């Protein structure tokens, strides 16, 4: 029954991307079109269950290849596209978020936004826009923002990362149904130094040990 409903919804939502709609997307988001279409093709062949838990965002989600295995007791799936900004997620939410009617959406974005020169204030604005998009269609869906992580590659942005996380945390505290998940703090030592053993050689992306830290924190919110 759920699969039948999903297919009907997908036909309406996913099937409405003629060239006119693609032309209306922000130019920065067009570079992700092929990845989004790949998700849509995957959904046609094997649609995820409606009402599941969706992880979405940038490369930290895309590279979480063992995501489902990390939370075996839950119906969990990922729709991450590496290098994306929150504005990109907003542009494609009607294609890789809304059609699934998730009961809970967990987002990891903001890392690339700051690296590209966006301000914490802009990221907060984009997050509020995402909340508005989701709430307009799925008012009961829970939203969790996974804290922007510290990293060796972007250590110079740590003050901006902290500020952005503080903005999102404050927003979550003011609004029901929104969580801020602090994965930032466990990635630092007691002395406040980066735990470099949690990262791949690039100093930016998480290794299995890093994802284990995330899993232990995020599980409490599922």
C-alpha angles and dihedrals in degrees: 000000000000091000091052091051090047092054092050091050093045091051090055100041104029095038094059100078104107119161091271091064093045088052090055094058118103107268091238089060097051091080089070095053095102092051091049091049089051089056090050092051090048089051092053091054097040115004116200116240119274115248095029130133114272126203112195139165138077136336096308086067096037091053094048090101094166095049096126091046090052090063105028093162092062137061097247133163137165137230105180126154114193121240094018127144128215088257089058091052089051091051092054102032091106089060106036103026115025098048091062095055089217118199090215131019121199116194132199110187138123099072094094092036092062092043088055091054101261116146127240087245091057092049090051089050091051091048091051088051090053091051089051092050092050096042092052090064106017106030094170098050114115117233125206125185113208107217117256104257129234114239141177092238091055102028090126087066094054095109090051091046091053091048093050092048090050091052093051092044091053091048091051092050090054096049130060118232094028125105133191109209111205104216089144099077097051089055090065128071122243087265092055097255123137115262096230092183088076094067141076119244090274090069090228112071127061125253122210091277090054092050089049089059091050092047093053091053099039094048090071090063096051 
